């Protein structure tokens, strides 16, 4: 008897005493040859593994090894341990700010398919890139399925904003995600927040055809040396400028620089002038952001007050003869129905721990179809009583009691 197990997202390669399993190209884990041989004599092909045994035995035993393998999943970017969240993981996609879906009470639904970034910007508000956190990746089908459920409660046309804590175009199924979100009734706009380094003509053409509406481009300096310093890594300004031009007529581009005091104040005016050359179909070409200090961010300077920030924008408007005030009507943002909050801050509830989370002594738990992040926790599995520290926007953190 021969059992041939084929996979779309797994590929196999022999490495000494192990079989290296690549998952969705950007992730990997190892399977021990001796443990595979216990199932039956085996051989591998690129996307298949063949056992000399019954199909039932091969499937059951191999799936057990796969589950163990996924517990040791590694992201190829920075070789970080990675948590894979899928439909059968028991981890809800509503309840955390780090992955899944966020509904802040409007017709914009935030989509977060992964964590991890190819850059490690010195001013990053979430300390992404070089850090000691684990990464997270979400099953694409699970993400789309849960998005569709959330979309049903919305009355206005929906914008799906793909804006994770990291670089969204690192997501191996980014194109499929855009395409599948576009198929959902009432989804009229799909936008992405990206550093732009993965953009090329082929990708732009594919994304335009798949339904991507707008690129919110994190461009913070045109000076090559400063751009590299801010990104804390290679940043090809010339390529970025070419791709902005290539997007014309295909995908709207909104430049989204962060004003970082003492670093890029002089650069913002240059970016404003660049924005005036962009020809969008619908959306503004620039939206300047104020650098803000966050507890978990890389706070390289003290943030400006909003009063000082708006004074700076007014000076730019006069100097460059342009309006920098964002007209929300252009983005069709409406207050909307949102999911009910089953819990409130300071509630003491019982949750079930499902997985470790990104930080030490931090775990992901579930209760009433919500994900609860437990901090300062020493228990690793089972049920536990916790007190909620946060409930805003259906995002929950808690501590054990």
C-alpha positions as CSV (number, residue, x, y, z in Angstrom):
1,X,0.0,0.0,0.0
2,X,1.2,3.5,-0.8
3,X,-0.2,6.7,0.7
4,X,0.6,10.0,-1.1
5,X,-0.1,13.1,1.0
6,X,-0.1,16.3,-1.1
7,X,-0.2,19.9,0.2
8,X,-0.7,23.3,-1.3
9,X,1.1,25.3,1.3
10,X,3.8,22.8,2.4
11,X,7.0,21.9,0.6
12,X,9.6,19.3,1.6
13,X,13.4,19.3,1.5
14,X,15.9,16.9,3.0
15,X,18.4,18.3,5.4
16,X,20.7,15.8,7.2
17,X,18.7,14.0,9.9
18,X,15.6,16.1,9.2
19,X,13.1,17.0,6.6
20,X,12.7,20.8,6.3
21,X,9.1,21.8,5.8
22,X,8.5,25.2,4.2
23,X,5.1,26.6,5.0
24,X,3.7,29.3,2.7
25,X,7.2,30.0,1.5
26,X,8.1,32.4,4.4
27,X,7.9,30.0,7.3
28,X,9.5,26.6,8.1
29,X,9.8,23.8,10.7
30,X,11.6,20.5,10.8
31,X,10.4,16.9,11.0
32,X,12.7,14.2,12.2
33,X,13.4,11.4,9.7
34,X,13.3,8.7,12.3
35,X,9.8,9.8,13.5
36,X,8.7,9.8,9.9
37,X,10.1,6.3,9.3
38,X,8.1,5.1,12.3
39,X,5.0,5.7,10.1
40,X,6.4,3.8,7.2
41,X,9.2,3.9,4.6
42,X,8.9,7.3,3.0
43,X,10.1,9.5,0.2
44,X,9.5,13.2,-0.5
45,X,8.6,15.4,-3.5
46,X,8.4,19.1,-3.6
47,X,4.8,19.3,-2.3
48,X,4.2,15.7,-1.3
49,X,5.3,13.0,1.1
50,X,4.8,9.3,0.2
51,X,4.5,6.5,2.8
52,X,4.5,2.8,2.2
53,X,1.5,2.1,4.5
54,X,-2.3,2.6,4.5
55,X,-3.6,6.1,3.8
56,X,-5.4,6.2,7.1
57,X,-2.3,5.4,9.1
58,X,-0.2,7.9,7.1
59,X,-2.8,10.7,7.5
60,X,-3.3,10.2,11.2
61,X,0.3,9.8,12.2
62,X,1.6,12.5,9.9
63,X,-1.0,15.0,11.1
64,X,0.2,14.4,14.6
65,X,3.8,15.2,13.6
66,X,2.6,18.3,11.6
67,X,0.9,19.6,14.7
68,X,4.1,19.3,16.7
69,X,6.0,20.9,13.8
70,X,3.7,23.9,13.7
71,X,4.4,24.4,17.4
72,X,8.0,25.1,16.3
73,X,7.2,27.2,13.3
74,X,9.9,29.8,12.4
75,X,9.5,33.0,10.4
76,X,12.3,33.3,7.8
77,X,12.5,37.0,8.5
78,X,14.8,37.3,11.5
79,X,14.3,33.6,12.3
80,X,11.6,34.2,14.9
81,X,9.4,31.6,16.5
82,X,5.9,32.0,15.0
83,X,2.4,31.2,16.3
84,X,0.1,30.0,13.5
85,X,-3.5,30.9,14.1
86,X,-6.1,29.0,12.1
87,X,-9.7,28.0,12.3
88,X,-9.1,24.9,14.4
89,X,-6.8,26.7,16.8
90,X,-9.7,27.8,18.9
91,X,-8.3,31.4,19.0
92,X,-10.9,34.0,18.0
93,X,-9.9,36.8,15.6
94,X,-11.7,39.5,17.5
95,X,-10.2,40.7,20.7
96,X,-6.6,41.7,20.1
97,X,-4.7,44.6,18.6
98,X,-1.9,42.5,17.2
99,X,-3.7,40.2,14.7
100,X,-7.1,39.3,13.3
101,X,-9.8,41.9,12.9
102,X,-10.6,45.3,14.6
103,X,-13.9,47.1,14.4
104,X,-13.7,50.6,15.9
105,X,-17.4,51.4,15.3
106,X,-17.1,52.7,11.7
107,X,-17.4,51.1,8.2
108,X,-13.6,50.6,8.2
109,X,-12.6,47.1,9.3
110,X,-8.9,46.7,10.1
111,X,-7.3,43.4,8.8
112,X,-4.1,42.1,10.5
113,X,-2.9,38.9,8.9
114,X,0.6,38.8,10.5
115,X,3.2,40.4,12.6
116,X,6.8,40.9,11.6
117,X,8.6,43.5,9.4
118,X,11.4,43.6,7.0
119,X,12.4,46.9,8.5
120,X,13.0,48.0,12.1
121,X,12.3,51.7,11.9
122,X,13.9,53.7,14.7
123,X,10.6,55.4,15.5
124,X,8.2,52.4,15.2
125,X,5.2,52.8,17.4
126,X,4.9,49.1,18.0
127,X,8.6,48.2,18.2
128,X,8.3,45.9,15.2
129,X,11.2,44.3,13.3
130,X,14.3,43.7,15.5
131,X,12.8,42.6,18.9
132,X,12.6,39.5,21.1
133,X,8.9,38.9,20.4
134,X,7.4,35.9,18.7
135,X,5.7,36.5,15.4
136,X,2.1,35.6,14.4
137,X,0.6,34.5,11.1
138,X,-3.1,33.9,10.5
139,X,-4.7,31.4,8.1
140,X,-6.0,33.4,5.1
141,X,-9.3,31.4,4.8
142,X,-10.0,31.9,8.5
143,X,-9.4,35.6,8.3
144,X,-11.7,36.1,5.3
145,X,-14.4,33.9,6.8
146,X,-14.5,35.9,10.0
147,X,-14.3,39.2,8.1
148,X,-17.4,38.2,6.1
149,X,-19.3,37.6,9.3
150,X,-18.4,41.0,10.7
151,X,-19.2,42.7,7.3
152,X,-22.8,41.5,7.6
153,X,-23.6,43.9,10.4
154,X,-22.5,47.0,8.5
155,X,-25.0,49.1,6.6
156,X,-22.6,51.4,4.7
157,X,-20.0,50.3,2.0
158,X,-17.0,48.8,3.8
159,X,-13.3,49.6,3.6
160,X,-11.0,46.8,4.4
161,X,-7.8,48.3,5.6
162,X,-4.9,45.8,5.7
163,X,-2.7,47.4,8.3
164,X,-0.9,44.9,10.6
165,X,1.8,45.5,13.2
166,X,4.4,45.0,10.6
167,X,4.7,44.8,6.8
168,X,1.5,43.4,5.2
169,X,3.2,42.4,2.0
170,X,5.3,39.9,3.8
171,X,2.1,37.9,4.1
172,X,2.6,35.0,1.7
173,X,-1.1,35.1,0.7
174,X,-1.4,38.8,0.4
175,X,-2.7,38.7,-3.2
176,X,-5.2,36.0,-2.3
177,X,-6.3,38.0,0.7
178,X,-7.0,41.1,-1.4
179,X,-8.9,39.0,-4.0
180,X,-11.0,37.2,-1.4
181,X,-11.9,40.3,0.5
182,X,-13.0,42.0,-2.7
183,X,-15.5,39.1,-3.3
184,X,-17.3,39.9,0.0
185,X,-20.6,41.8,-0.6
186,X,-20.5,45.4,0.5
187,X,-16.7,45.6,0.4
188,X,-16.1,48.6,-1.9
189,X,-12.6,49.7,-0.8
190,X,-9.4,47.7,0.0
191,X,-6.4,49.7,1.3
192,X,-3.0,48.7,2.6
193,X,-0.5,50.4,4.8
194,X,3.0,49.5,3.5
195,X,6.6,50.6,3.4
196,X,6.4,49.9,-0.4
197,X,9.6,47.9,-0.6
198,X,7.9,44.8,-2.1
199,X,6.2,46.8,-4.8
200,X,7.1,46.1,-8.4
201,X,5.3,46.4,-11.7
202,X,4.1,42.7,-11.8
203,X,2.8,42.9,-8.2
204,X,1.1,46.3,-8.8
205,X,-0.7,44.9,-11.9
206,X,-1.8,41.8,-10.0
207,X,-3.0,43.8,-7.0
208,X,-4.9,46.2,-9.2
209,X,-6.7,43.3,-10.9
210,X,-7.4,41.7,-7.5
211,X,-9.1,44.8,-6.3
212,X,-6.7,46.9,-4.2
213,X,-8.0,50.4,-4.2
214,X,-5.4,52.5,-2.3
215,X,-1.8,52.2,-1.1
216,X,-1.1,54.2,2.1
217,X,2.7,54.5,1.6
218,X,4.9,55.0,4.7
219,X,7.4,57.4,3.1
220,X,9.2,59.6,5.7
221,X,12.1,61.1,3.9
222,X,13.3,61.5,0.3
223,X,16.9,62.1,1.3
224,X,18.5,58.6,0.8
225,X,20.8,58.7,3.8
226,X,18.0,59.8,6.2
227,X,15.5,57.4,4.7
228,X,17.9,54.5,5.4
229,X,18.6,55.8,9.0
230,X,14.9,56.1,9.8
231,X,14.2,52.6,8.3
232,X,17.2,51.1,10.2
233,X,17.9,49.2,7.0
234,X,18.1,49.4,3.2
235,X,15.4,51.6,1.7
236,X,15.5,52.1,-2.1
237,X,14.1,55.6,-2.6
238,X,14.6,55.5,-6.4
239,X,12.6,52.3,-6.7
240,X,9.8,53.6,-4.5
241,X,9.5,56.8,-6.7
242,X,9.3,54.6,-9.8
243,X,6.5,52.5,-8.3
244,X,4.6,55.5,-7.2
245,X,4.6,56.6,-10.8
246,X,3.8,53.1,-12.1
247,X,0.7,53.0,-9.9
248,X,-0.9,55.9,-11.8
249,X,-4.2,54.9,-13.2
250,X,-4.1,51.5,-11.5
251,X,-4.0,52.0,-7.7
252,X,-4.3,55.3,-5.8
253,X,-1.3,56.3,-3.7
254,X,-1.6,58.3,-0.5
255,X,1.8,59.3,1.0
256,X,1.6,58.9,4.8
257,X,4.8,60.4,6.3
258,X,5.2,60.6,10.1
259,X,6.6,63.9,11.2
260,X,9.4,63.1,13.6
261,X,10.7,66.2,15.3
262,X,14.5,66.9,14.9
263,X,14.7,64.2,12.2
264,X,12.6,64.9,9.1
265,X,10.9,68.3,9.5
266,X,12.8,69.5,6.4
267,X,11.8,66.4,4.4
268,X,8.1,66.8,4.9
269,X,8.0,69.8,2.5
270,X,9.7,67.7,-0.2
271,X,7.2,64.9,0.3
272,X,4.4,67.5,0.0
273,X,5.8,68.6,-3.4
274,X,6.0,64.9,-4.5
275,X,2.4,64.4,-3.5
276,X,1.4,67.2,-5.9
277,X,2.7,65.2,-8.8
278,X,0.6,62.1,-8.0
279,X,-2.6,61.7,-10.1
280,X,-5.1,59.7,-8.1
281,X,-8.6,58.7,-9.3
282,X,-10.3,59.6,-6.1
283,X,-8.2,59.9,-2.9
284,X,-6.0,62.7,-1.5
285,X,-2.3,62.1,-2.2
286,X,-0.9,62.9,1.3
287,X,-1.8,62.5,4.9
288,X,0.8,63.7,7.3
289,X,0.9,62.0,10.7
290,X,2.1,63.3,14.1
291,X,4.8,61.2,15.8
292,X,3.3,60.0,19.1
293,X,4.9,58.4,22.1
294,X,3.6,54.9,23.0
295,X,4.5,52.8,26.0
296,X,5.7,49.9,23.7
297,X,7.1,52.1,20.9
298,X,10.6,53.3,20.0
299,X,10.3,56.8,21.5
300,X,13.4,58.5,20.0
301,X,12.0,62.0,20.6
302,X,9.3,63.7,22.6
303,X,6.1,64.1,20.6
304,X,4.8,67.5,19.6
305,X,1.6,68.8,21.0
306,X,-1.3,68.7,18.5
307,X,-1.4,72.5,18.6
308,X,2.2,72.7,17.4
309,X,1.7,69.9,14.9
310,X,-1.3,71.8,13.3
311,X,0.7,75.0,13.3
312,X,3.3,73.2,11.3
313,X,0.8,72.0,8.8
314,X,-0.6,75.5,8.3
315,X,2.9,76.8,7.5
316,X,3.3,74.0,5.0
317,X,0.0,74.8,3.4
318,X,1.0,78.4,2.9
319,X,4.5,77.6,1.7
320,X,3.4,74.9,-0.8
321,X,0.0,76.3,-1.8
322,X,-1.8,73.0,-0.9
323,X,-4.5,71.9,1.5
324,X,-3.2,69.3,4.0
325,X,-6.4,68.9,6.0
326,X,-7.9,65.4,5.5
327,X,-11.5,65.5,4.3
328,X,-13.1,62.4,5.9
329,X,-16.0,62.7,3.4
330,X,-13.6,61.7,0.7
331,X,-13.0,58.4,2.5
332,X,-16.7,57.8,3.2
333,X,-16.2,57.1,6.9
334,X,-19.4,56.5,8.8
335,X,-20.3,55.6,12.3
336,X,-21.6,52.0,12.3
337,X,-23.1,49.2,14.2
338,X,-20.4,47.1,15.9
339,X,-20.1,43.8,17.6
340,X,-21.4,43.8,21.2
341,X,-18.8,43.7,23.9
342,X,-19.5,40.5,26.0
343,X,-17.1,41.8,28.8
344,X,-16.3,45.1,30.4
345,X,-13.1,46.5,32.0
346,X,-12.6,45.1,35.5
347,X,-14.9,42.1,35.0
348,X,-13.5,38.9,36.4
349,X,-14.1,36.1,33.9
350,X,-13.0,32.5,33.3
351,X,-11.1,32.0,30.0
352,X,-9.4,29.0,28.4
353,X,-5.7,29.4,27.5
354,X,-5.2,28.4,23.9
355,X,-1.6,29.4,23.1
356,X,1.5,31.3,24.1
357,X,1.5,34.9,22.8
358,X,4.3,37.2,21.5
359,X,5.9,38.1,24.8
360,X,7.2,36.2,27.8
361,X,4.6,35.2,30.4
362,X,1.9,36.3,27.9
363,X,-0.8,33.9,26.6
364,X,-3.8,34.0,24.2
365,X,-7.1,32.8,25.7
366,X,-10.7,32.5,24.5
367,X,-14.1,33.2,26.0
368,X,-17.4,34.0,24.3
369,X,-15.8,34.2,20.8
370,X,-13.3,36.8,21.9
371,X,-9.5,36.6,22.2
372,X,-8.2,37.7,25.5
373,X,-4.4,38.4,26.0
374,X,-3.3,37.5,29.4
375,X,-0.2,39.2,30.7
376,X,2.0,38.4,33.7
377,X,0.8,34.8,33.6
378,X,2.6,31.6,34.7
379,X,-0.1,29.1,33.8
380,X,0.4,27.7,30.4
381,X,-2.8,25.8,29.7
382,X,-6.3,25.1,30.9
383,X,-8.9,27.4,32.3
384,X,-8.1,30.4,34.5
385,X,-9.9,33.4,36.1
386,X,-8.7,36.8,35.0
387,X,-9.5,40.4,35.5
388,X,-9.9,42.6,32.4
389,X,-7.7,45.6,32.1
390,X,-9.1,46.8,28.8
391,X,-12.3,46.4,26.7
392,X,-12.2,49.3,24.3
393,X,-13.1,48.4,20.7
394,X,-13.5,44.7,21.8
395,X,-9.8,44.5,22.5
396,X,-9.1,42.7,25.7
397,X,-6.1,42.4,28.0
398,X,-6.2,40.8,31.4
399,X,-4.2,39.6,34.4
400,X,-4.7,36.4,36.4
401,X,-6.6,36.7,39.7
